[in-house]
Amino acid sequence: MSLPTLIAARYGANSAKTANETNGTSVDTNGTSTSATVDALTTILSHKSVRHFVPGQALPDNTLDILVAAAQSAPTSSNLQAWSVVAIEDPDRKAKISELSGNQAFVRQAPLVLVFTADLHRAQAASASVTPPTPGEALQYTELFLVAALDAAFAAQNVFVAAETLGLGGCYVGAARNHPREVASLLGLPSRVVGLFALAVGVPDRTVAAVTAPVKPRLPAAEVLHRETWDDSKQQEHFKEYDATLGAFNAAQILDQPVWTRRAAGRVATVESLHGRHELKRILLERDFQLL
C-alpha cells in the first residue's frame, strides 16, 4: 500500500479531503526515500491497538531484549534516563495487574505486559553516590516528574513501533493508574517511582475481526496542526467532519459508540470518569514526588 493511501486511510475514507490536501503537501517516496523509509512509515501509519492475542503463544526468547534496546534508543532529557520498566510474564501477576487495571481480559491474555514508570529513584541514588553527595534539590520539582513521565512515554512508543515491526501487536493500558498504590506494592516500586501505564504485547490473533479491521480514523490533520500561530477558527467544522467519519467507521465495524464529540465530552464530564485517577497528585506526594 502506498504512503498516500496509508495517510488517506488514517483520516478515513469518508473524509472530504485527500491526505495531500489535508496536510498541504505531497508525499514523495522517490528520490532520497528508500525501501527502509517506506517500511518504517508503513509500520507507523498502519498502527492500531490490538487487544486479541493468539492464546498460549509465547514470544521469541530475544523479544524482550530487542524491545528494551528500542526503548533505550528513545530520546531522554539531559540523558537522565528517568524511567524504568517492569516486565511481567507470570500469569498470576498479570491477572493481578489486569484486576487493578479495569479487569481487562487482554492484559491477562498477553504473554508480556510492560509497566512503564517515572523513575527519579535512580537520580536520587546517583546524587548520593558521588563525592561529596549532592542534595538533589531539583528532584522535588514538578519539572523533574514531567521529565520522567515524558521519557517513559518516548521509550514506550519506541517499544510499540519495534513490536509492530516484529509482527507483534499491543495496547497501552492507562487504567494501570486506577490503583497506583496497589500497583506499586505488587511490583515493589521504591520511593520516587510510580507506575504510569502498561503495554500489553503479543502475537495478534488474526482470526478476530477487530484485529483485521481497518485503522481507526483520527481527527483531521488541520485540527491538530497549527501553522506559525494557533488557529481554531474551523474547529466546529472539523468536529462535524470527524463525527461523520468516525461514525461511519463505527457503523461499518458494528460498534455501538457515540460520536467523538459526545464521547470526548463524557470522558471529561465528571471526576467519576477518571476511575480513581483523580488521586494521582496525592499518590505522587505519598511516593515522594514533592511537585514544587
N, C-alpha and C positions, 0 to 999 in steps of 0.2 A: 504494500500500500504506500502511495507517495506521501511525502510530508504535507503538501497542501490538502490532501484528502484526510489525513490524520488530524490536521488542525481544524478542518471543517467539521469533522466528527466530534471534536471536543466541544464545539459550540452548538452542536445539534443540527440534524438535517433540516429541521423546520425553521432555522434561523433565517431572518430576512436578508442577512448579509453573508457573503462568502468570507472565508478565512482571510483572504488577502484584503478585502475591503474593510473588514473589522479591524485588522491590525495596521492598515495603512502602509503595507509594504508587500513585496513579493518574496517568495521563497525560492532561492536558487540552490539546487542540490548539485549543480555542476561546478566547474571552476575549481576552487580550492577545497570543496567538500569532498569527503572520502566516504567509502562504504562504512567505515567505523563511525563516522559522524552521523550518517543516516541511521545506523543501527542504534546508536545511543539515543538520538532524538525519537526514534520509533518507540523505544522502551519507555521513555518519559511520557510521550504523548499518548501512549496506549494504556497508561496506568489506570487501574481501578482496584478498589478494595476487594479482597477475597475472604469470604467467611465460611467457605466449604472446602475442606481438605480431604485428600484420599485417606480413608480410615486405615490406621495402622502402618502407614508408610513413613518410615524414618528418613531423615535427611542424610546425605552422604557424610562420612566421618569428618571431612575437612570443611564442611559448610560454615560452621561457627567461626573457624579461624579466618575464613575469607570475609565473612560479614564484619567481624571485629576490625580487621585490617581496613576494610572500606570505611567503617565508622571513624577510625583514627586518621583517615585521609581527609576528613572534612575540615573546613576552616575552624580555627579556635582563637578566641580573643586573647592577645598577648601571650599565646602559647600556654595559657594556664591549664588547658585541657580539663576544665572544671565540670566534668561529667563522668559517670561510671554507668555500667550496665550489668544487670544480674540476669544470667541465662537460666531459664527454668525448663527442665525436661522431665522431672519427676512427676508422674501422674497425680499423686496426692497433692503436691504443692500447686500444680496447675489448676486442680479442682478448687483449691482454696482461693487462688488468685481470681478464678472465674467467679466464685461466690462473692468476693469482695468487689468485683467489677461488673455489677449488674447481672450476675449469674448468666453470662453469655456463653452458649454452648461451644462456639468456635474456639474460645480460649482453652477449653478442656481438650478439644479435638486436635488442635495444632501440635505437632511434635516439638515445637520450640516456641517459647514465649520469652521475649526480652523486655525487661523492665528498665527503662532509662531513668536515671536520676540526675538531679542537680547536686553536684558534689563539691562543697567547699571544705570538707574534712581534709582532703589531700593538701590543699593550700595551707590550711592551719598546721598540718603536720610538717610541711616544708618550712613554715615560719619558725617552728620550734627546733628544727634540725640544724639550722645554720648557727654559726658562732660569730658574734653573740646572737641569741634568738631575737627575732623581730616581733613586735607586738601584734601584727596582723590586724591593725585597726580597720582597714578598708573592708575586711570581711563582715563587718557589722552593717554595711550599707546595702540598700536595695539594688544599686548598680551591680554589685557582685552576684546577687541572686539572679538578676536578669542575664548577666553574662553566662552563668551556669546553665540556665534554662535554654538560652539560645544555642549554646554549644551542644547541649544534649539533642536539641531539635535538628541541628545541622548534621550531627553524627547519625541520628536515626534515619533521616531522609537518604543519606548515603547508603545505609543498610538496606532500605527499601528498594532503591534502584538496583543495587547489587543483587539482591534476592530475585528481583524480576528478571534481571539479565541472566541469572542461572536457571530460569524457567520456574521459579517458585512464585508464590503469591503470599499476601499478608494483609493484615488490617490493624490499624492503630486502635488502641484501647484507652481512650481518655477517661473511661469510667474507673481506671485504676486510682483516680483521685477521689473517688466516692468515699473511701475509707483509708486515708493515708496513714493514720496511726497504726491500724491493723496490718497494712502492707509493710510498713517499716518494721513492725515486730516480726512478721512472718519471714522477712528477708534479712533480719539482723542488721538493719541500717544504723550506723553510728550517728552522733550529733552532726549537724550541718550537712546532712544528706537527706534528701526527700525524693520519693518516687513521683515522677511527673506523668508518665504514661507508659503503656506497654505496647509491644508489637508482636502479634501472633504471626508465625511464619510456617508455611508448609507447602506441600505439593497440591496445587489446585485440583479439585475434583471436577473434571470437565464433563462429567455426566449430569451435572447440576446446571439447570438453565441459567441461574444467576451468575454463574462463572463464565458462561459463554455469551452472556448478553453484551450489547454494545457498551461503550464507555458512557458514563453519565455526563450529560452536557453541563457546562459551567456557565456562570454569568457572562454576558458579552464582554469581550476584552475592553471595549470602550467604557464600561462601568468601572473597571479596576485600574485602568491605565489613564493617568493624567499627564498631559504634556506640558512641561515647564511650570504650570501652576494648577491648583485644584480647580476642577470644573465639574459640578454635578447637576448642571442645568437640564440634562436629559435623563436624570436618574429615574423618574417615573416611567418614561418610555422604555428604559432598559428593564425595569421591573416587569412591565406588562409583557415585553418580548420574552423575558426569561420564564415568567409564569406559564406562558403558552408553550414554549419549547420544552420545559421540564414536564409540564402536564402531559404533553404528547408522548414523551419518553415513558413516563409512569404508566400511562394507559396502555402503551404497547407492551410493557413488561407486566401488565396486570398488577400494578402496585397501587394500593388504595392509600394515597398520601395527599395531603393538602398542597395547594400551590406554594411556591417557595416563599413568597412574602408572608403568607399566613403561618407557615411553619417556622420561619425565622422569627416572626413576632412572638409566636408561642414559646420559642426556645428561650427568650429573654424576658418573658412577661412577668414571672414571679420568682421569688427565691426558691420555691419548691422545684422549679425547673433545673436548678443546679445540682439536685440529687446529693446534697450534703457538702458540695464543694464550696459553699459559701463560708465554710470554716477554714479555708486554706490559709488566710493570714494568721489566724490564731495558731494553727498547727505549725506553720513556719516558725513562729516565735517560740513555740514549745521545742522545736528542733534546733534552736539556737541561731536561726536566721533573724537577726535583730531588725532588719529593714529600716535603718535610719535614713 
